C-alpha cells in the first residue's frame, strides 16, 4: 500500500505518475483511490491544510 498526500492542484499529476510507474497491463496492477482530507496538521510546525503538505 502506498499513501500519498498532496494539494488538490497536484492530484492529477500524482495519479498519472503512479499509474505510469505501476501499469503492467496485467491483472493485479491495483487501484488508485483519490479521496479528500478533512484536515491535516504538521505536528512539528503547527501548519495546517495545504501548508502542512
C-alpha distance matrix in Angstrom:
0.0 3.8 6.6 9.9 13.3 16.5 19.9 20.8 22.8 20.0 17.5 18.9 19.0 15.3 14.4 16.9 15.8 12.2 13.9 16.5 14.4 12.1 15.0 16.9 18.7 17.9 16.6 12.9 11.9 9.6 9.9 10.2 11.2 13.6 15.0 17.7 17.8 21.0 21.4 20.0 22.1 22.0 23.5 25.5 27.2 27.3 26.2 24.8 23.3 22.9 24.8 22.2 19.5
3.8 0.0 3.8 6.5 10.1 13.1 16.7 17.8 19.6 16.6 14.5 16.1 15.8 12.1 11.8 14.4 13.0 9.7 12.2 14.7 12.6 11.3 14.6 17.0 19.1 19.0 18.2 14.9 12.9 10.8 10.5 9.4 10.5 12.1 13.6 16.0 15.9 19.4 19.4 17.8 19.8 19.6 21.5 23.2 24.6 24.8 23.5 22.2 20.6 19.8 21.6 19.2 16.3
6.6 3.8 0.0 3.8 6.8 10.2 13.7 15.0 17.3 14.6 12.6 14.9 15.1 11.4 11.6 14.8 13.7 11.1 13.8 16.5 15.0 14.1 17.2 20.0 21.8 22.0 21.1 17.8 15.8 13.2 11.9 9.9 9.7 10.3 11.0 12.8 12.4 15.8 15.7 14.0 16.2 16.3 18.4 20.4 21.6 21.5 20.0 18.6 16.9 16.4 18.3 15.8 13.1
9.9 6.5 3.8 0.0 3.8 6.6 10.3 11.9 13.8 11.0 9.5 12.2 12.0 8.4 9.6 12.8 11.7 9.9 13.0 15.4 14.4 14.3 17.3 20.6 22.3 23.2 22.6 19.7 17.2 14.9 13.2 10.3 10.2 9.5 10.5 11.6 11.4 15.0 14.5 12.8 15.1 15.0 17.8 19.4 20.0 20.1 18.1 16.7 14.7 13.4 15.5 13.4 10.3
13.3 10.1 6.8 3.8 0.0 3.8 7.2 9.3 11.6 9.6 8.5 12.0 12.3 9.3 11.0 14.3 13.7 12.7 15.6 18.0 17.4 17.7 20.4 23.8 25.3 26.4 25.8 23.1 20.5 18.0 15.8 12.5 11.5 9.6 9.5 9.5 8.6 12.0 11.3 9.6 12.2 12.5 15.6 17.4 17.5 17.2 14.9 13.1 10.9 9.7 12.0 10.2 7.2
16.5 13.1 10.2 6.6 3.8 0.0 3.8 6.4 8.1 6.3 6.3 10.0 10.1 8.1 10.5 13.4 13.0 13.1 15.9 17.8 17.8 18.7 21.2 24.8 26.1 27.7 27.5 25.1 22.2 20.0 17.6 14.0 13.1 10.5 10.7 10.0 9.8 12.9 11.9 10.6 13.1 13.4 16.9 18.3 17.6 17.4 14.4 12.8 10.0 7.7 10.3 9.7 6.2
19.9 16.7 13.7 10.3 7.2 3.8 0.0 3.8 5.5 5.6 6.6 10.1 10.7 10.0 12.2 14.8 15.1 15.7 18.1 19.9 20.5 21.6 23.6 27.4 28.4 30.2 30.0 27.8 24.9 22.7 20.0 16.3 15.0 11.7 11.5 9.8 9.9 12.3 11.5 10.9 13.5 14.2 18.0 19.3 17.9 17.3 13.9 11.9 8.6 5.8 9.0 9.7 7.1
20.8 17.8 15.0 11.9 9.3 6.4 3.8 0.0 3.8 5.4 5.2 8.1 10.0 10.1 11.3 13.8 15.0 15.8 17.4 19.5 20.7 21.5 23.0 26.8 27.3 29.3 29.0 27.2 24.3 22.1 19.0 15.3 13.8 10.2 10.1 8.6 10.0 12.5 12.7 13.2 16.2 17.5 21.2 22.8 21.4 20.4 17.0 14.5 10.8 8.6 12.2 13.1 10.8
22.8 19.6 17.3 13.8 11.6 8.1 5.5 3.8 0.0 3.8 5.7 7.4 8.4 9.7 11.5 13.0 14.2 15.8 17.4 18.8 20.3 21.7 23.0 26.8 27.4 29.8 29.9 28.4 25.2 23.5 20.6 16.9 16.1 12.8 13.5 12.3 13.8 16.2 16.1 16.2 18.8 19.6 23.4 24.5 22.8 22.3 18.7 16.7 13.2 10.2 13.2 14.8 12.2
20.0 16.6 14.6 11.0 9.6 6.3 5.6 5.4 3.8 0.0 3.8 5.8 5.5 6.2 8.7 10.3 10.8 12.4 14.4 15.6 16.8 18.4 20.0 23.7 24.7 27.0 27.4 25.7 22.4 20.9 18.4 14.7 14.6 11.8 13.2 12.8 14.1 17.1 16.8 16.2 18.7 19.0 22.7 23.6 22.4 22.4 18.9 17.3 14.1 11.0 13.6 14.5 11.2
17.5 14.5 12.6 9.5 8.5 6.3 6.6 5.2 5.7 3.8 0.0 3.8 5.5 5.2 6.1 8.7 9.9 10.7 12.2 14.3 15.5 16.4 17.9 21.6 22.3 24.4 24.4 22.7 19.6 17.8 15.0 11.2 10.9 8.1 9.9 10.4 12.3 15.6 16.0 15.8 18.9 19.6 23.1 24.6 23.8 23.4 20.2 18.1 14.7 12.3 15.4 15.7 12.4
18.9 16.1 14.9 12.2 12.0 10.0 10.1 8.1 7.4 5.8 3.8 0.0 3.8 5.4 5.1 6.2 8.6 10.0 10.5 12.2 14.3 15.3 16.0 19.8 20.1 22.6 23.0 21.8 18.5 17.2 14.6 11.1 11.6 9.4 12.1 13.2 15.6 18.9 19.6 19.6 22.7 23.3 26.9 28.3 27.4 27.1 23.9 21.8 18.4 15.9 18.9 19.4 16.0
19.0 15.8 15.1 12.0 12.3 10.1 10.7 10.0 8.4 5.5 5.5 3.8 0.0 3.8 5.5 5.2 6.2 8.7 9.9 10.6 12.4 14.2 15.3 19.0 20.0 22.6 23.5 22.2 18.6 17.9 15.9 12.6 13.8 12.1 14.9 15.8 17.7 21.0 21.2 20.5 23.2 23.2 26.8 27.7 26.9 27.1 23.9 22.4 19.3 16.3 18.7 19.2 15.6
15.3 12.1 11.4 8.4 9.3 8.1 10.0 10.1 9.7 6.2 5.2 5.4 3.8 0.0 3.8 5.5 5.1 6.2 8.5 9.9 10.7 12.2 14.0 17.7 19.0 21.2 21.8 20.0 16.5 15.5 13.6 10.3 11.5 10.3 13.0 14.3 15.8 19.4 19.4 18.4 21.0 20.9 24.3 25.3 25.0 25.3 22.4 20.9 18.0 15.4 17.8 17.5 13.8
14.4 11.8 11.6 9.6 11.0 10.5 12.2 11.3 11.5 8.7 6.1 5.1 5.5 3.8 0.0 3.8 5.5 5.3 6.1 8.6 10.1 10.5 11.7 15.5 16.3 18.4 18.7 17.2 13.8 12.6 10.4 7.2 8.9 8.3 11.8 13.9 16.0 19.7 20.4 19.9 22.9 23.3 26.5 27.9 27.8 27.7 24.9 23.0 20.0 17.7 20.6 20.1 16.5
16.9 14.4 14.8 12.8 14.3 13.4 14.8 13.8 13.0 10.3 8.7 6.2 5.2 5.5 3.8 0.0 3.8 5.5 5.0 6.0 8.6 9.9 10.3 14.0 14.7 17.5 18.5 17.6 13.9 13.7 12.2 9.8 12.1 11.9 15.4 17.5 19.7 23.3 24.0 23.4 26.2 26.3 29.6 30.8 30.5 30.7 27.8 26.1 23.0 20.4 23.1 22.9 19.2
15.8 13.0 13.7 11.7 13.7 13.0 15.1 15.0 14.2 10.8 9.9 8.6 6.2 5.1 5.5 3.8 0.0 3.8 5.5 5.2 6.2 8.6 10.2 13.7 15.3 17.8 19.1 17.8 14.1 14.2 13.4 11.1 13.7 13.7 16.9 18.9 20.5 24.2 24.3 23.1 25.6 25.1 28.3 29.1 29.0 29.6 26.9 25.7 23.0 20.3 22.4 22.0 18.2
12.2 9.7 11.1 9.9 12.7 13.1 15.7 15.8 15.8 12.4 10.7 10.0 8.7 6.2 5.3 5.5 3.8 0.0 3.8 5.5 5.2 6.0 8.3 11.9 13.7 15.5 16.4 14.6 10.9 10.7 10.2 8.2 11.2 12.0 15.4 17.8 19.3 23.1 23.4 22.2 24.8 24.5 27.3 28.5 28.8 29.3 26.9 25.5 23.0 20.7 23.0 22.0 18.3
13.9 12.2 13.8 13.0 15.6 15.9 18.1 17.4 17.4 14.4 12.2 10.5 9.9 8.5 6.1 5.0 5.5 3.8 0.0 3.8 5.5 5.2 5.7 9.4 10.5 12.8 13.8 12.8 9.1 9.4 9.0 7.9 11.3 12.6 16.3 19.1 21.2 24.9 25.7 25.0 27.8 27.8 30.7 32.0 32.3 32.6 30.1 28.4 25.6 23.4 26.0 25.2 21.5
16.5 14.7 16.5 15.4 18.0 17.8 19.9 19.5 18.8 15.6 14.3 12.2 10.6 9.9 8.6 6.0 5.2 5.5 3.8 0.0 3.8 5.7 5.7 8.9 10.6 13.4 15.3 14.7 10.9 12.3 12.6 11.6 15.1 16.1 19.8 22.3 24.2 28.0 28.5 27.5 30.0 29.7 32.6 33.6 33.8 34.4 31.8 30.5 27.8 25.3 27.5 26.9 23.1
14.4 12.6 15.0 14.4 17.4 17.8 20.5 20.7 20.3 16.8 15.5 14.3 12.4 10.7 10.1 8.6 6.2 5.2 5.5 3.8 0.0 3.8 6.0 8.6 11.4 13.4 15.2 14.0 10.3 11.8 12.8 12.1 15.6 17.0 20.4 23.0 24.4 28.2 28.4 27.0 29.2 28.5 31.2 32.0 32.6 33.4 31.2 30.1 27.8 25.4 27.3 26.2 22.5
12.1 11.3 14.1 14.3 17.7 18.7 21.6 21.5 21.7 18.4 16.4 15.3 14.2 12.2 10.5 9.9 8.6 6.0 5.2 5.7 3.8 0.0 3.8 6.4 9.1 10.4 11.7 10.2 6.6 8.2 9.8 10.1 13.8 15.9 19.4 22.3 23.9 27.6 28.2 27.0 29.5 29.1 31.6 32.7 33.6 34.2 32.1 30.8 28.4 26.4 28.6 27.2 23.6
15.0 14.6 17.2 17.3 20.4 21.2 23.6 23.0 23.0 20.0 17.9 16.0 15.3 14.0 11.7 10.3 10.2 8.3 5.7 5.7 6.0 3.8 0.0 3.8 5.6 7.8 9.8 9.5 6.0 8.6 10.2 11.1 14.9 17.1 20.8 23.9 25.9 29.6 30.6 29.7 32.4 32.3 34.9 36.2 36.8 37.3 35.0 33.5 30.8 28.8 31.2 30.1 26.5
16.9 17.0 20.0 20.6 23.8 24.8 27.4 26.8 26.8 23.7 21.6 19.8 19.0 17.7 15.5 14.0 13.7 11.9 9.4 8.9 8.6 6.4 3.8 0.0 3.8 5.3 8.4 8.9 6.5 10.1 12.6 14.2 18.0 20.5 24.1 27.4 29.3 33.0 34.0 33.1 35.7 35.4 37.9 39.1 40.0 40.5 38.4 37.0 34.4 32.5 34.8 33.5 29.9
18.7 19.1 21.8 22.3 25.3 26.1 28.4 27.3 27.4 24.7 22.3 20.1 20.0 19.0 16.3 14.7 15.3 13.7 10.5 10.6 11.4 9.1 5.6 3.8 0.0 3.8 6.8 8.8 7.1 10.4 12.5 14.4 18.0 20.6 24.2 27.6 29.9 33.5 34.9 34.4 37.2 37.3 39.9 41.4 42.1 42.3 40.1 38.3 35.6 33.7 36.3 35.3 31.7
17.9 19.0 22.0 23.2 26.4 27.7 30.2 29.3 29.8 27.0 24.4 22.6 22.6 21.2 18.4 17.5 17.8 15.5 12.8 13.4 13.4 10.4 7.8 5.3 3.8 0.0 3.8 6.2 6.2 9.6 12.5 15.2 18.5 21.7 25.0 28.6 30.7 34.2 35.7 35.1 37.9 38.1 40.3 42.0 43.0 43.2 41.2 39.4 36.8 35.3 37.9 36.5 33.0
16.6 18.2 21.1 22.6 25.8 27.5 30.0 29.0 29.9 27.4 24.4 23.0 23.5 21.8 18.7 18.5 19.1 16.4 13.8 15.3 15.2 11.7 9.8 8.4 6.8 3.8 0.0 3.8 5.7 8.0 10.8 14.1 17.0 20.5 23.5 27.2 29.3 32.6 34.3 34.0 36.9 37.3 39.4 41.3 42.5 42.4 40.6 38.6 36.1 34.9 37.6 36.0 32.7
12.9 14.9 17.8 19.7 23.1 25.1 27.8 27.2 28.4 25.7 22.7 21.8 22.2 20.0 17.2 17.6 17.8 14.6 12.8 14.7 14.0 10.2 9.5 8.9 8.8 6.2 3.8 0.0 3.8 5.2 8.7 12.1 14.9 18.5 21.3 24.9 26.7 30.0 31.5 31.0 33.8 34.1 36.1 38.0 39.3 39.2 37.6 35.8 33.4 32.4 35.0 33.1 30.0
11.9 12.9 15.8 17.2 20.5 22.2 24.9 24.3 25.2 22.4 19.6 18.5 18.6 16.5 13.8 13.9 14.1 10.9 9.1 10.9 10.3 6.6 6.0 6.5 7.1 6.2 5.7 3.8 0.0 3.8 7.1 9.7 13.1 16.3 19.5 23.0 24.9 28.4 29.7 29.0 31.8 32.0 34.2 35.9 37.0 37.1 35.2 33.5 31.0 29.7 32.2 30.6 27.2
9.6 10.8 13.2 14.9 18.0 20.0 22.7 22.1 23.5 20.9 17.8 17.2 17.9 15.5 12.6 13.7 14.2 10.7 9.4 12.3 11.8 8.2 8.6 10.1 10.4 9.6 8.0 5.2 3.8 0.0 3.8 7.0 9.8 13.3 16.2 19.8 21.6 25.0 26.5 26.0 28.9 29.4 31.6 33.6 34.7 34.5 32.7 30.7 28.3 27.3 30.0 28.2 25.0
9.9 10.5 11.9 13.2 15.8 17.6 20.0 19.0 20.6 18.4 15.0 14.6 15.9 13.6 10.4 12.2 13.4 10.2 9.0 12.6 12.8 9.8 10.2 12.6 12.5 12.5 10.8 8.7 7.1 3.8 0.0 3.8 6.3 9.8 12.7 16.4 18.5 21.9 23.6 23.5 26.6 27.4 29.8 32.0 32.8 32.3 30.4 28.1 25.5 24.6 27.5 26.0 22.9
10.2 9.4 9.9 10.3 12.5 14.0 16.3 15.3 16.9 14.7 11.2 11.1 12.6 10.3 7.2 9.8 11.1 8.2 7.9 11.6 12.1 10.1 11.1 14.2 14.4 15.2 14.1 12.1 9.7 7.0 3.8 0.0 3.8 6.6 9.9 13.4 15.6 19.1 20.6 20.5 23.7 24.6 27.2 29.4 29.9 29.4 27.2 24.9 22.1 21.0 24.0 22.7 19.5
11.2 10.5 9.7 10.2 11.5 13.1 15.0 13.8 16.1 14.6 10.9 11.6 13.8 11.5 8.9 12.1 13.7 11.2 11.3 15.1 15.6 13.8 14.9 18.0 18.0 18.5 17.0 14.9 13.1 9.8 6.3 3.8 0.0 3.8 6.5 10.2 12.5 15.8 17.8 18.1 21.6 22.9 25.5 28.0 28.4 27.5 25.4 22.7 19.9 19.3 22.5 21.2 18.4
13.6 12.1 10.3 9.5 9.6 10.5 11.7 10.2 12.8 11.8 8.1 9.4 12.1 10.3 8.3 11.9 13.7 12.0 12.6 16.1 17.0 15.9 17.1 20.5 20.6 21.7 20.5 18.5 16.3 13.3 9.8 6.6 3.8 0.0 3.8 7.0 9.8 13.2 15.1 15.7 19.3 20.9 23.8 26.3 26.2 25.1 22.7 19.9 16.8 16.1 19.5 18.6 15.9
15.0 13.6 11.0 10.5 9.5 10.7 11.5 10.1 13.5 13.2 9.9 12.1 14.9 13.0 11.8 15.4 16.9 15.4 16.3 19.8 20.4 19.4 20.8 24.1 24.2 25.0 23.5 21.3 19.5 16.2 12.7 9.9 6.5 3.8 0.0 3.8 6.6 9.7 12.0 13.3 17.0 19.1 21.8 24.6 24.5 22.9 20.7 17.6 14.6 14.7 18.2 17.1 15.1
17.7 16.0 12.8 11.6 9.5 10.0 9.8 8.6 12.3 12.8 10.4 13.2 15.8 14.3 13.9 17.5 18.9 17.8 19.1 22.3 23.0 22.3 23.9 27.4 27.6 28.6 27.2 24.9 23.0 19.8 16.4 13.4 10.2 7.0 3.8 0.0 3.8 6.5 8.9 10.7 14.5 17.0 19.9 22.7 22.2 20.3 17.9 14.6 11.4 12.0 15.5 14.8 13.4
17.8 15.9 12.4 11.4 8.6 9.8 9.9 10.0 13.8 14.1 12.3 15.6 17.7 15.8 16.0 19.7 20.5 19.3 21.2 24.2 24.4 23.9 25.9 29.3 29.9 30.7 29.3 26.7 24.9 21.6 18.5 15.6 12.5 9.8 6.6 3.8 0.0 3.8 5.4 7.1 10.9 13.6 16.3 19.3 18.9 16.8 14.8 11.5 8.9 10.3 13.4 12.1 11.4
21.0 19.4 15.8 15.0 12.0 12.9 12.3 12.5 16.2 17.1 15.6 18.9 21.0 19.4 19.7 23.3 24.2 23.1 24.9 28.0 28.2 27.6 29.6 33.0 33.5 34.2 32.6 30.0 28.4 25.0 21.9 19.1 15.8 13.2 9.7 6.5 3.8 0.0 3.8 7.2 10.5 13.9 16.1 19.4 18.8 16.0 14.4 10.8 8.7 11.3 14.0 12.9 13.3
21.4 19.4 15.7 14.5 11.3 11.9 11.5 12.7 16.1 16.8 16.0 19.6 21.2 19.4 20.4 24.0 24.3 23.4 25.7 28.5 28.4 28.2 30.6 34.0 34.9 35.7 34.3 31.5 29.7 26.5 23.6 20.6 17.8 15.1 12.0 8.9 5.4 3.8 0.0 3.8 6.8 10.3 12.6 15.7 15.0 12.3 10.7 7.1 5.8 8.9 11.0 9.6 10.6
20.0 17.8 14.0 12.8 9.6 10.6 10.9 13.2 16.2 16.2 15.8 19.6 20.5 18.4 19.9 23.4 23.1 22.2 25.0 27.5 27.0 27.0 29.7 33.1 34.4 35.1 34.0 31.0 29.0 26.0 23.5 20.5 18.1 15.7 13.3 10.7 7.1 7.2 3.8 0.0 3.8 6.8 9.4 12.4 11.9 9.8 8.3 5.5 5.2 7.9 9.1 6.6 7.9
22.1 19.8 16.2 15.1 12.2 13.1 13.5 16.2 18.8 18.7 18.9 22.7 23.2 21.0 22.9 26.2 25.6 24.8 27.8 30.0 29.2 29.5 32.4 35.7 37.2 37.9 36.9 33.8 31.8 28.9 26.6 23.7 21.6 19.3 17.0 14.5 10.9 10.5 6.8 3.8 0.0 3.8 5.9 8.9 8.6 6.3 5.8 4.6 6.7 9.4 9.0 6.0 8.7
22.0 19.6 16.3 15.0 12.5 13.4 14.2 17.5 19.6 19.0 19.6 23.3 23.2 20.9 23.3 26.3 25.1 24.5 27.8 29.7 28.5 29.1 32.3 35.4 37.3 38.1 37.3 34.1 32.0 29.4 27.4 24.6 22.9 20.9 19.1 17.0 13.6 13.9 10.3 6.8 3.8 0.0 3.8 5.7 5.8 5.3 5.3 6.4 8.8 10.2 8.7 5.3 7.9
23.5 21.5 18.4 17.8 15.6 16.9 18.0 21.2 23.4 22.7 23.1 26.9 26.8 24.3 26.5 29.6 28.3 27.3 30.7 32.6 31.2 31.6 34.9 37.9 39.9 40.3 39.4 36.1 34.2 31.6 29.8 27.2 25.5 23.8 21.8 19.9 16.3 16.1 12.6 9.4 5.9 3.8 0.0 3.8 5.8 5.3 7.6 9.2 12.1 13.9 12.2 9.0 11.6
25.5 23.2 20.4 19.4 17.4 18.3 19.3 22.8 24.5 23.6 24.6 28.3 27.7 25.3 27.9 30.8 29.1 28.5 32.0 33.6 32.0 32.7 36.2 39.1 41.4 42.0 41.3 38.0 35.9 33.6 32.0 29.4 28.0 26.3 24.6 22.7 19.3 19.4 15.7 12.4 8.9 5.7 3.8 0.0 3.8 5.9 8.2 11.0 14.0 15.1 12.6 9.9 12.5
27.2 24.6 21.6 20.0 17.5 17.6 17.9 21.4 22.8 22.4 23.8 27.4 26.9 25.0 27.8 30.5 29.0 28.8 32.3 33.8 32.6 33.6 36.8 40.0 42.1 43.0 42.5 39.3 37.0 34.7 32.8 29.9 28.4 26.2 24.5 22.2 18.9 18.8 15.0 11.9 8.6 5.8 5.8 3.8 0.0 3.8 5.4 8.9 12.1 13.1 10.1 8.3 11.4
27.3 24.8 21.5 20.1 17.2 17.4 17.3 20.4 22.3 22.4 23.4 27.1 27.1 25.3 27.7 30.7 29.6 29.3 32.6 34.4 33.4 34.2 37.3 40.5 42.3 43.2 42.4 39.2 37.1 34.5 32.3 29.4 27.5 25.1 22.9 20.3 16.8 16.0 12.3 9.8 6.3 5.3 5.3 5.9 3.8 0.0 3.8 6.5 10.1 12.1 9.7 7.9 11.6
26.2 23.5 20.0 18.1 14.9 14.4 13.9 17.0 18.7 18.9 20.2 23.9 23.9 22.4 24.9 27.8 26.9 26.9 30.1 31.8 31.2 32.1 35.0 38.4 40.1 41.2 40.6 37.6 35.2 32.7 30.4 27.2 25.4 22.7 20.7 17.9 14.8 14.4 10.7 8.3 5.8 5.3 7.6 8.2 5.4 3.8 0.0 3.8 7.0 8.5 5.9 4.9 8.7
24.8 22.2 18.6 16.7 13.1 12.8 11.9 14.5 16.7 17.3 18.1 21.8 22.4 20.9 23.0 26.1 25.7 25.5 28.4 30.5 30.1 30.8 33.5 37.0 38.3 39.4 38.6 35.8 33.5 30.7 28.1 24.9 22.7 19.9 17.6 14.6 11.5 10.8 7.1 5.5 4.6 6.4 9.2 11.0 8.9 6.5 3.8 0.0 3.8 6.6 5.8 5.0 8.2
23.3 20.6 16.9 14.7 10.9 10.0 8.6 10.8 13.2 14.1 14.7 18.4 19.3 18.0 20.0 23.0 23.0 23.0 25.6 27.8 27.8 28.4 30.8 34.4 35.6 36.8 36.1 33.4 31.0 28.3 25.5 22.1 19.9 16.8 14.6 11.4 8.9 8.7 5.8 5.2 6.7 8.8 12.1 14.0 12.1 10.1 7.0 3.8 0.0 3.8 5.4 5.5 7.1
22.9 19.8 16.4 13.4 9.7 7.7 5.8 8.6 10.2 11.0 12.3 15.9 16.3 15.4 17.7 20.4 20.3 20.7 23.4 25.3 25.4 26.4 28.8 32.5 33.7 35.3 34.9 32.4 29.7 27.3 24.6 21.0 19.3 16.1 14.7 12.0 10.3 11.3 8.9 7.9 9.4 10.2 13.9 15.1 13.1 12.1 8.5 6.6 3.8 0.0 3.8 5.3 5.2
24.8 21.6 18.3 15.5 12.0 10.3 9.0 12.2 13.2 13.6 15.4 18.9 18.7 17.8 20.6 23.1 22.4 23.0 26.0 27.5 27.3 28.6 31.2 34.8 36.3 37.9 37.6 35.0 32.2 30.0 27.5 24.0 22.5 19.5 18.2 15.5 13.4 14.0 11.0 9.1 9.0 8.7 12.2 12.6 10.1 9.7 5.9 5.8 5.4 3.8 0.0 3.8 5.5
22.2 19.2 15.8 13.4 10.2 9.7 9.7 13.1 14.8 14.5 15.7 19.4 19.2 17.5 20.1 22.9 22.0 22.0 25.2 26.9 26.2 27.2 30.1 33.5 35.3 36.5 36.0 33.1 30.6 28.2 26.0 22.7 21.2 18.6 17.1 14.8 12.1 12.9 9.6 6.6 6.0 5.3 9.0 9.9 8.3 7.9 4.9 5.0 5.5 5.3 3.8 0.0 3.8
19.5 16.3 13.1 10.3 7.2 6.2 7.1 10.8 12.2 11.2 12.4 16.0 15.6 13.8 16.5 19.2 18.2 18.3 21.5 23.1 22.5 23.6 26.5 29.9 31.7 33.0 32.7 30.0 27.2 25.0 22.9 19.5 18.4 15.9 15.1 13.4 11.4 13.3 10.6 7.9 8.7 7.9 11.6 12.5 11.4 11.6 8.7 8.2 7.1 5.2 5.5 3.8 0.0
